[in-house]
């Protein structure tokens, strides 16, 4: 933990304003119009209530002297973006404030006791990682602040533009829990297969557009003494199930993923899911290494950095997470998933999804400060600071054009441009139904590293989904 003191702001950062265009797919309804009847003007149980106004300098009635407690998930993006960009921005606007900063890996383990006791509750929480807190349970317990009025408030860069209109389409919808926006997803994460462009250039290899090409290339990579593909089965099996989800959506359209989220009967046993599971099981069983089942993500990623693994599935935080590990000529590059055949969304369709969810604690001591912290994060200066310190691309419109990009970020922007509106949506059951997601981790490892079959995988997941649907103690959500 550290206390953040006022720091100087790099003026060149302030002047480097610009834009990145990307489309985030999501339900077409307007969340703000659907929830505009919310009438909470303050927050009970706190010493710093929220007073909403149209004041562009202080729309939430922040008291400058109130301290702010910020918890950041210390994962792939690390936490320098908070300590060296976002928190200094807050101090710049409220010089009398003190910020308690906590970088945490096991979010649920560290914070659940504090929320249960209703003491020492942080104001801002980056609820991410493997051990994240249960969003649905937090909302049911009244622990998350409804962000409806936040999204309708004036943005930092243009007081005539709402915060909602300053971010990419779908951002607000991605933060819905029980039909209301409780989460602020900060990162426009692009997902795909990552490889070393330098290695591929050396061997004359070209990223595959179809699974036929993919398997042929894997044979060449294997002959060169390199493991063609791998993921970490100990803690990052979700990196693998994302590939199955995305390939299923490419085959059957985004409705496939909506059906899974909505616990629709037969969603997991649908043909697109079976085909996707079959294709990826073959890749893992024939072209990966079963010893990866016992490895963590950074261990497999280090093997890739040593050119011992060719393809690795991940989001665009990968390059920053492994900064300083690979050789100087290692060039992280992302490519879309290859086509299985008969896709509704063919190559180069790609998933670009709002991620890295933050929330303001409704029962924290300074919810107004938490909302202002979010507003500053969603300014162009805040977004640029995030890119410069974490290498990630935020949901803020117009944030990166003109900046010098890393090889990985350059490839992400190119992939987004090539995909256009051909965007694979995200899944929300992963945070809505924790037990179901845990079962998916188990079944993914059985399928890919345990010699399982697609039929067994789909049957087990449908049974788990049906069990979730039948459990009356679990609050059901739809999209």
Secondary structure, 3 states (H helix, E strand, C coil): CEEECCCCCCHHHHHCCCCCCCCCCCCCCCHHHHHCCCCCCCCCCCCCCCCCCCCCCCCCCCCCCCCEEEEEECCCCCCHHHHHHHHHHHHHHCCCCCEEEEEECCHHHHHHHHHHHCCCCCCEEECCCCCCCCHHHHHHCCCECCCHHHHCCECCCCCCCECHHHECCCHHHHCEECCEECCEEEEEEEEEEEEEHHHHHHHCCCCCCEHHHHHHHHHHHHHCCCEEEECCCCCCHHHHHHHHHHHHHHHHCCHHHHHHHCCCCCCCCCHHHHHHHHHHHHHHHHHCCHHHHHCCHHHHHHHHHCCCEEEEEEECCHHHHCCCCCCCCCCEEEECCCECCCCCCCCCCEEEEEEEEEEEECCCCCHHHHHHHHHHHCCHHHHHHHHHHHCCCECECCCCCCCCCCHHHHHHHHHHHHHCCCEECCCCHHHHCHHHHHHHHHHHHHHHCCCCCHHHHHHHHHHHHHHHHHCCCCCCCCC
